[in-house]
Amino acid sequence: MPASPAWLSEGAPHVWRPYCQMKTAPAPLTVARTEGCRIVLEDGRELVDGIASWWTACHGYNHPHIRQAVEAQLARAPHVMFGGLAHEPAYRLASRLAALLPGELDHVFFAESGSVSVEIAMKMALQYWINRGVAGRTKFLAFLGGYHGDTLATMTVCDPEEGMHSLFAGVMPAQPVVALPVNAASEAALDALLAERGQEIAAMIVEPRVQGAGGMLFHDDEVLRRLRRLADRHDVLLIFDEIFVGFGRTGDLFACTGSGVTPDIVTLSKALTGGTLPLSAAIASRRIFEAFWSDDPGAALMHGPTYMANPLACAAANASLDIFETGQWRADVARIAEGLEAGLAPCRAAPGVVDVRVRGAIGVVEFDRPVAVGALCAGFAQEGVWIRPMGKVVYLTPPYPISEGELAQLTGAVCKVVGANG
Ligand SMILES: *Cc1c(COP(=O)(O)O)cnc(C)c1O
C-alpha cells in the first residue's frame, strides 16, 4: 500500500478538519470511492459504513436512481438563484414534503445545512410573535442532551456540556436548557418554568425520540405529547428538529408522523438527499405562515441562502423520496433493529459499558466515560468497518439496505473492539 497519496501530504497543511485537534489527531483515512454500504480506501481496503456518513446515506452510496436524477438535472440546470425564479425540482419537493408531514406543516423554506435550517426555524418563531404584535418573546427553551448545530445561535440551544460549545458560554445570550419532561416531576418543573417565564419564550426546540449528537439518548412519545400539551397551555411554539431522526431512522418516516404529535415547525436535513448533496428545510405550519402573510413588506421573512433549493440537491431529494415510496425501508429498519439487538447484546458484559439500547436503525453502546475516538476508529478499521464514536457512545446507524452479513460484521466489530468477547 502507498504510504500516503501525494494529494494528502500536499493538502494536509491547508485543510482544517472538523471536530479535530489537528496537532494530535491521527491522519484521516483516504477514500477512493464509495459503493453500496461500503467506503473503498485508496489502499484498496473496503470498510462497511456503520454510521452512514453522519446519518446521511440512508439508501447506501451511489444509488443508481439518485445518480440518474442528479445527472439529468446537471445537464439541465445545476443551479439558479431562488429569488424571483422557480424550478420544478424544488416545487415538486416542497409539495411532496408537505404531503408527507402531518397537520398543516405545509410551508417549506429551503436552506443548505442543518444548522442553517435550525437558525431559520428560530427566526421564524421570533418573527411570528413580532408580526403578531407580541413583544418580549426573545428566548428559546431547549433540553439537556440536545444538539441543534454548530453556528452561534444553534449553539445556545445545545446541551451546555455535551454540546461541544461550553467555551462560548457568555458570547450569545444564554437560553434556558432544562430536563426533558420524562416523568411527572420534570413535567411539573417545566410547567412551572413556563408559567413563570413563558412570556419570554418564543419556542421550545427538541430532537424528538432520539437526541443524537448529544449522546444517542432515547425518550418515548409520551414526552412529546407532554411538550405539545405544555406548549399549548402556555402559548409557546414547538419546534421538532428531525434532522437526525427524520426519514425512517426510528422506524417511522418522521417522529411527528409516528408519535401523532405535530409541532409548529420541523427541520429536516441529513438524509433528505439520501446522503448525496447538502440540503435542508424548515417547514412551518399554516399558523406560523399566516403571521407573515400580509400587505406589509416588513412582515416578510427576510432570509435567502444563496444556494437555497439548489436544483441538483432537490432532484436528489425527490429521487430519494421515490425510493422511500417503495416502502422497503420499513422492513429494512425492522430487520436492522433485530440485528442490532442480537448483535450488540454481548456488549452489556464489556468493561465500562453502562447501557446497550436500540431504537429503529440506531444501536448504542454507552460507556461510563468518554471513549478514545481515534484509537477505537483505528481498531474498527482493522475489522473492516467505519464507525466513529462520539462522547461516551459507540453507535451504529447503518444505511437501510445493509445486508445481514455486513450488519453482523458491524456488530461483531463493535463487540470485539470494546472487549465484549471475553
Ligand atoms: C447534524 C444535526 C444538526 C446540524 O446539521 P448540520 O448540517 O451539521 O449543520 C442539527 N440538528 C440535529 C438534530 C443534527 O443531528
PDBQT file of the ligand as one rigid body, heavy atoms in Angstrom, charges set to zero:
ROOT
HETATM    1  C1  LIG A 501     -26.500  17.282  12.394  1.00  0.00    +0.000 C 
HETATM    2  C2  LIG A 501     -27.581  17.972  13.122  1.00  0.00    +0.000 A 
HETATM    3  C3  LIG A 501     -27.743  19.374  13.021  1.00  0.00    +0.000 A 
HETATM    4  C4  LIG A 501     -26.780  20.250  12.264  1.00  0.00    +0.000 C 
HETATM    5  O1  LIG A 501     -26.756  19.961  10.905  1.00  0.00    +0.000 OA
HETATM    6  P1  LIG A 501     -25.511  20.479  10.011  1.00  0.00    +0.000 P 
HETATM    7  O2  LIG A 501     -25.898  20.089   8.621  1.00  0.00    +0.000 OA
HETATM    8  O3  LIG A 501     -24.315  19.736  10.521  1.00  0.00    +0.000 OA
HETATM    9  O4  LIG A 501     -25.406  21.936  10.207  1.00  0.00    +0.000 OA
HETATM   10  C5  LIG A 501     -28.804  19.947  13.701  1.00  0.00    +0.000 A 
HETATM   11  N1  LIG A 501     -29.663  19.203  14.400  1.00  0.00    +0.000 NA
HETATM   12  C6  LIG A 501     -29.553  17.868  14.518  1.00  0.00    +0.000 A 
HETATM   13  C7  LIG A 501     -30.558  17.102  15.293  1.00  0.00    +0.000 C 
HETATM   14  C8  LIG A 501     -28.496  17.215  13.886  1.00  0.00    +0.000 A 
HETATM   15  O5  LIG A 501     -28.366  15.891  14.031  1.00  0.00    +0.000 OA
ENDROOT
TORSDOF 0
